[in-house]
Amino acid sequence: MSKIVAIKTMPCMVLLTMFLFGGWCVSEAEPGDKKIYVGSRACEECHEKEYRNFQTYAKKAHSYESIKKMKKGLTDAEVRKCFQCHTTGYDKLGGFRSEQETPHLKNAGCEVCHGPGSLHVETGDPEDIKGNLTAKDCEACHSAERVRAFNYKPLIYGGAH
């Protein structure tokens, strides 16, 4: 297949993928992976109240805006470091790659705390997603170093749900 034909068929393939996955895009997942990132929107159907509260009150739901505001003056490497906590699944299989490739993962969504949600979305089984979060779960991003650097207080469930 020529490059021109491949480029012209790419939008069709993206739409087909979105249709097959109920509107969720998936990036770089290998066949046989059990859990991949699907984006917070996939949680809305069954967890409507929690999703609405998260989108309304949680700063994480709009965390990519912080990167955009702070980007000026940062190197590409420094910006990529921000992706670790301000996007969903960055540097992990099926996680955030870029705003253009994986826009549904550009903010720190439900799966940052609860883990990749594809299997849970498919089965509805609570065992297929991380529940009962503790302060320890928050420390990957809300570390003492970051608290001092950015002067914020880590709050479990802070406006999330």
ZADO-1210 file (C-alpha; in nm, 4 decimals, padded with zeros to 6 digits):
<atoms>
<atom x="00.0000" y="00.0000" z="00.0000" code="MET" pos="1"/>
<atom x="00.1402" y="00.3391" z="-00.0900" code="SER" pos="2"/>
<atom x="00.1961" y="00.6076" z="00.1719" code="LYS" pos="3"/>
<atom x="-00.0706" y="00.8297" z="00.0127" code="ILE" pos="4"/>
<atom x="-00.3370" y="00.5587" z="00.0311" code="VAL" pos="5"/>
<atom x="-00.2370" y="00.4771" z="00.3903" code="ALA" pos="6"/>
<atom x="-00.2642" y="00.8423" z="00.4912" code="ILE" pos="7"/>
<atom x="-00.6042" y="00.8807" z="00.3227" code="LYS" pos="8"/>
<atom x="-00.7414" y="00.5673" z="00.4911" code="THR" pos="9"/>
<atom x="-00.6124" y="00.6611" z="00.8367" code="MET" pos="10"/>
<atom x="-00.9203" y="00.8716" z="00.9336" code="PRO" pos="11"/>
<atom x="-01.1464" y="00.5811" z="00.8372" code="CYS" pos="12"/>
<atom x="-00.9435" y="00.3438" z="01.0517" code="MET" pos="13"/>
<atom x="-00.9626" y="00.5836" z="01.3464" code="VAL" pos="14"/>
<atom x="-01.3403" y="00.6134" z="01.3104" code="LEU" pos="15"/>
<atom x="-01.3749" y="00.2358" z="01.2851" code="LEU" pos="16"/>
<atom x="-01.1662" y="00.1934" z="01.6011" code="THR" pos="17"/>
<atom x="-01.3795" y="00.4492" z="01.7845" code="MET" pos="18"/>
<atom x="-01.6967" y="00.2725" z="01.6717" code="PHE" pos="19"/>
<atom x="-01.5707" y="-00.0716" z="01.7731" code="LEU" pos="20"/>
<atom x="-01.4621" y="00.0504" z="02.1161" code="PHE" pos="21"/>
<atom x="-01.7776" y="00.2478" z="02.1872" code="GLY" pos="22"/>
<atom x="-01.6131" y="00.5842" z="02.1243" code="GLY" pos="23"/>
<atom x="-01.2895" y="00.5135" z="02.3060" code="TRP" pos="24"/>
<atom x="-00.9583" y="00.5381" z="02.1257" code="CYS" pos="25"/>
<atom x="-00.6835" y="00.2985" z="02.2230" code="VAL" pos="26"/>
<atom x="-00.3146" y="00.3592" z="02.1631" code="SER" pos="27"/>
<atom x="-00.0341" y="00.1061" z="02.1366" code="GLU" pos="28"/>
<atom x="-00.2121" y="-00.1764" z="02.3127" code="ALA" pos="29"/>
<atom x="-00.0919" y="-00.5175" z="02.2144" code="GLU" pos="30"/>
<atom x="-00.3271" y="-00.8086" z="02.1474" code="PRO" pos="31"/>
<atom x="-00.3944" y="-01.0035" z="02.4641" code="GLY" pos="32"/>
<atom x="-00.3585" y="-00.7081" z="02.6995" code="ASP" pos="33"/>
<atom x="-00.6315" y="-00.7362" z="02.9561" code="LYS" pos="34"/>
<atom x="-00.6403" y="-00.3774" z="03.0797" code="LYS" pos="35"/>
<atom x="-00.5885" y="-00.0653" z="02.8722" code="ILE" pos="36"/>
<atom x="-00.6774" y="00.3001" z="02.9215" code="TYR" pos="37"/>
<atom x="-01.0161" y="00.4045" z="02.7867" code="VAL" pos="38"/>
<atom x="-01.0578" y="00.7571" z="02.9280" code="GLY" pos="39"/>
<atom x="-01.2918" y="00.8930" z="03.1942" code="SER" pos="40"/>
<atom x="-01.5824" y="00.9287" z="02.9551" code="ARG" pos="41"/>
<atom x="-01.6108" y="00.5483" z="02.9543" code="ALA" pos="42"/>
<atom x="-01.6943" y="00.5626" z="03.3273" code="CYS" pos="43"/>
<atom x="-01.9854" y="00.8027" z="03.2856" code="GLU" pos="44"/>
<atom x="-02.2544" y="00.5536" z="03.1841" code="GLU" pos="45"/>
<atom x="-02.2386" y="00.3532" z="03.5082" code="CYS" pos="46"/>
<atom x="-02.0935" y="00.6174" z="03.7405" code="HIS" pos="47"/>
<atom x="-02.2871" y="00.9243" z="03.6269" code="GLU" pos="48"/>
<atom x="-02.2868" y="01.1111" z="03.9591" code="LYS" pos="49"/>
<atom x="-01.9171" y="01.0463" z="04.0249" code="GLU" pos="50"/>
<atom x="-01.8256" y="01.1421" z="03.6679" code="TYR" pos="51"/>
<atom x="-02.0277" y="01.4643" z="03.6866" code="ARG" pos="52"/>
<atom x="-01.8739" y="01.5580" z="04.0241" code="ASN" pos="53"/>
<atom x="-01.5256" y="01.4786" z="03.8984" code="PHE" pos="54"/>
<atom x="-01.5705" y="01.6912" z="03.5855" code="GLN" pos="55"/>
<atom x="-01.7227" y="01.9766" z="03.7867" code="THR" pos="56"/>
<atom x="-01.5071" y="01.9885" z="04.0994" code="TYR" pos="57"/>
<atom x="-01.1795" y="01.8023" z="04.0504" code="ALA" pos="58"/>
<atom x="-00.8876" y="02.0086" z="03.9254" code="LYS" pos="59"/>
<atom x="-00.7451" y="01.6857" z="03.7812" code="LYS" pos="60"/>
<atom x="-01.0279" y="01.6753" z="03.5286" code="ALA" pos="61"/>
<atom x="-00.8727" y="01.9795" z="03.3593" code="HIS" pos="62"/>
<atom x="-00.5073" y="01.9218" z="03.4490" code="SER" pos="63"/>
<atom x="-00.3755" y="01.9456" z="03.0924" code="TYR" pos="64"/>
<atom x="-00.4559" y="02.3175" z="03.1034" code="GLU" pos="65"/>
<atom x="-00.1886" y="02.3528" z="03.3742" code="SER" pos="66"/>
<atom x="00.0689" y="02.2073" z="03.1367" code="ILE" pos="67"/>
<atom x="-00.0358" y="02.4476" z="02.8630" code="LYS" pos="68"/>
<atom x="-00.0050" y="02.7439" z="03.1007" code="LYS" pos="69"/>
<atom x="00.3340" y="02.6389" z="03.2400" code="MET" pos="70"/>
<atom x="00.4822" y="02.5131" z="02.9107" code="LYS" pos="71"/>
<atom x="00.6442" y="02.8422" z="02.8143" code="LYS" pos="72"/>
<atom x="01.0074" y="02.8380" z="02.9189" code="GLY" pos="73"/>
<atom x="01.0206" y="02.4632" z="02.9829" code="LEU" pos="74"/>
<atom x="01.2231" y="02.2174" z="02.7801" code="THR" pos="75"/>
<atom x="01.0494" y="01.9282" z="02.6040" code="ASP" pos="76"/>
<atom x="01.1888" y="01.6931" z="02.8685" code="ALA" pos="77"/>
<atom x="01.0475" y="01.9088" z="03.1489" code="GLU" pos="78"/>
<atom x="00.7069" y="01.9186" z="02.9799" code="VAL" pos="79"/>
<atom x="00.7094" y="01.5396" z="02.9391" code="ARG" pos="80"/>
<atom x="00.7819" y="01.5103" z="03.3121" code="LYS" pos="81"/>
<atom x="00.4584" y="01.7045" z="03.3746" code="CYS" pos="82"/>
<atom x="00.2703" y="01.4415" z="03.1727" code="PHE" pos="83"/>
<atom x="00.3408" y="01.1841" z="03.4461" code="GLN" pos="84"/>
<atom x="00.0853" y="01.3430" z="03.6808" code="CYS" pos="85"/>
<atom x="-00.1228" y="01.5692" z="03.4586" code="HIS" pos="86"/>
<atom x="-00.2347" y="01.3092" z="03.2004" code="THR" pos="87"/>
<atom x="-00.3699" y="00.9542" z="03.2135" code="THR" pos="88"/>
<atom x="-00.1323" y="00.6622" z="03.1623" code="GLY" pos="89"/>
<atom x="00.1612" y="00.8570" z="03.0211" code="TYR" pos="90"/>
<atom x="00.4575" y="00.6332" z="02.9409" code="ASP" pos="91"/>
<atom x="00.2431" y="00.3237" z="02.9953" code="LYS" pos="92"/>
<atom x="00.1009" y="00.0851" z="02.7391" code="LEU" pos="93"/>
<atom x="-00.2129" y="00.2373" z="02.5890" code="GLY" pos="94"/>
<atom x="-00.1720" y="00.5616" z="02.7844" code="GLY" pos="95"/>
<atom x="-00.1429" y="00.9274" z="02.6865" code="PHE" pos="96"/>
<atom x="00.0894" y="00.9969" z="02.3935" code="ARG" pos="97"/>
<atom x="-00.0043" y="01.3456" z="02.2764" code="SER" pos="98"/>
<atom x="-00.3009" y="01.5800" z="02.2681" code="GLU" pos="99"/>
<atom x="-00.3527" y="01.4937" z="01.9004" code="GLN" pos="100"/>
<atom x="-00.3154" y="01.1142" z="01.9265" code="GLU" pos="101"/>
<atom x="-00.4911" y="01.0493" z="02.2577" code="THR" pos="102"/>
<atom x="-00.7090" y="01.3512" z="02.3431" code="PRO" pos="103"/>
<atom x="-00.9330" y="01.1373" z="02.5663" code="HIS" pos="104"/>
<atom x="-00.6347" y="01.0826" z="02.7995" code="LEU" pos="105"/>
<atom x="-00.4952" y="01.4364" z="02.8056" code="LYS" pos="106"/>
<atom x="-00.6216" y="01.5126" z="03.1581" code="ASN" pos="107"/>
<atom x="-00.5603" y="01.3193" z="03.4784" code="ALA" pos="108"/>
<atom x="-00.8785" y="01.1164" z="03.4755" code="GLY" pos="109"/>
<atom x="-01.0401" y="00.8340" z="03.6693" code="CYS" pos="110"/>
<atom x="-00.7825" y="00.5794" z="03.5580" code="GLU" pos="111"/>
<atom x="-00.4921" y="00.7716" z="03.7141" code="VAL" pos="112"/>
<atom x="-00.6206" y="00.6576" z="04.0531" code="CYS" pos="113"/>
<atom x="-00.8261" y="00.3507" z="03.9624" code="HIS" pos="114"/>
<atom x="-00.5989" y="00.1996" z="03.6950" code="GLY" pos="115"/>
<atom x="-00.6720" y="00.1110" z="03.3317" code="PRO" pos="116"/>
<atom x="-01.0457" y="00.0594" z="03.2914" code="GLY" pos="117"/>
<atom x="-01.1045" y="-00.1440" z="02.9754" code="SER" pos="118"/>
<atom x="-01.1649" y="-00.4758" z="03.1483" code="LEU" pos="119"/>
<atom x="-01.3935" y="-00.3167" z="03.4101" code="HIS" pos="120"/>
<atom x="-01.5913" y="-00.1383" z="03.1374" code="VAL" pos="121"/>
<atom x="-01.6291" y="-00.4686" z="02.9555" code="GLU" pos="122"/>
<atom x="-01.7279" y="-00.6837" z="03.2543" code="THR" pos="123"/>
<atom x="-01.8702" y="-00.4358" z="03.5054" code="GLY" pos="124"/>
<atom x="-01.6954" y="-00.6424" z="03.7740" code="ASP" pos="125"/>
<atom x="-01.5616" y="-00.4285" z="04.0639" code="PRO" pos="126"/>
<atom x="-01.2694" y="-00.6734" z="04.0916" code="GLU" pos="127"/>
<atom x="-01.1468" y="-00.5513" z="03.7509" code="ASP" pos="128"/>
<atom x="-01.0714" y="-00.1974" z="03.8739" code="ILE" pos="129"/>
<atom x="-00.8903" y="-00.0552" z="04.1746" code="LYS" pos="130"/>
<atom x="-01.1303" y="00.0625" z="04.4441" code="GLY" pos="131"/>
<atom x="-01.0858" y="00.1534" z="04.8102" code="ASN" pos="132"/>
<atom x="-00.8066" y="00.4017" z="04.7485" code="LEU" pos="133"/>
<atom x="-00.5769" y="00.5178" z="05.0262" code="THR" pos="134"/>
<atom x="-00.3414" y="00.8129" z="05.0704" code="ALA" pos="135"/>
<atom x="-00.0577" y="00.5825" z="04.9551" code="LYS" pos="136"/>
<atom x="-00.2246" y="00.5613" z="04.6131" code="ASP" pos="137"/>
<atom x="-00.1993" y="00.9395" z="04.5814" code="CYS" pos="138"/>
<atom x="00.1698" y="00.9607" z="04.6620" code="GLU" pos="139"/>
<atom x="00.2895" y="00.8816" z="04.3104" code="ALA" pos="140"/>
<atom x="00.1948" y="01.2381" z="04.2200" code="CYS" pos="141"/>
<atom x="00.1248" y="01.4004" z="04.5547" code="HIS" pos="142"/>
<atom x="00.4747" y="01.3443" z="04.6935" code="SER" pos="143"/>
<atom x="00.6362" y="01.5554" z="04.9653" code="ALA" pos="144"/>
<atom x="00.8715" y="01.7042" z="04.7039" code="GLU" pos="145"/>
<atom x="00.5840" y="01.8195" z="04.4832" code="ARG" pos="146"/>
<atom x="00.3863" y="01.9503" z="04.7798" code="VAL" pos="147"/>
<atom x="00.6815" y="02.1740" z="04.8733" code="ARG" pos="148"/>
<atom x="00.7505" y="02.2772" z="04.5117" code="ALA" pos="149"/>
<atom x="00.3909" y="02.3685" z="04.4258" code="PHE" pos="150"/>
<atom x="00.2586" y="02.4591" z="04.7725" code="ASN" pos="151"/>
<atom x="-00.0544" y="02.2451" z="04.7683" code="TYR" pos="152"/>
<atom x="-00.2064" y="02.0016" z="05.0123" code="LYS" pos="153"/>
<atom x="-00.2769" y="01.6498" z="04.8882" code="PRO" pos="154"/>
<atom x="-00.6386" y="01.5591" z="04.9564" code="LEU" pos="155"/>
<atom x="-00.7747" y="01.2129" z="04.9037" code="ILE" pos="156"/>
<atom x="-01.1005" y="01.2365" z="04.7114" code="TYR" pos="157"/>
<atom x="-01.0494" y="01.6149" z="04.6958" code="GLY" pos="158"/>
<atom x="-01.3472" y="01.7084" z="04.4850" code="GLY" pos="159"/>
<atom x="-01.3334" y="01.3827" z="04.2944" code="ALA" pos="160"/>
<atom x="-01.6436" y="01.2012" z="04.4229" code="HIS" pos="161"/>
</atoms>
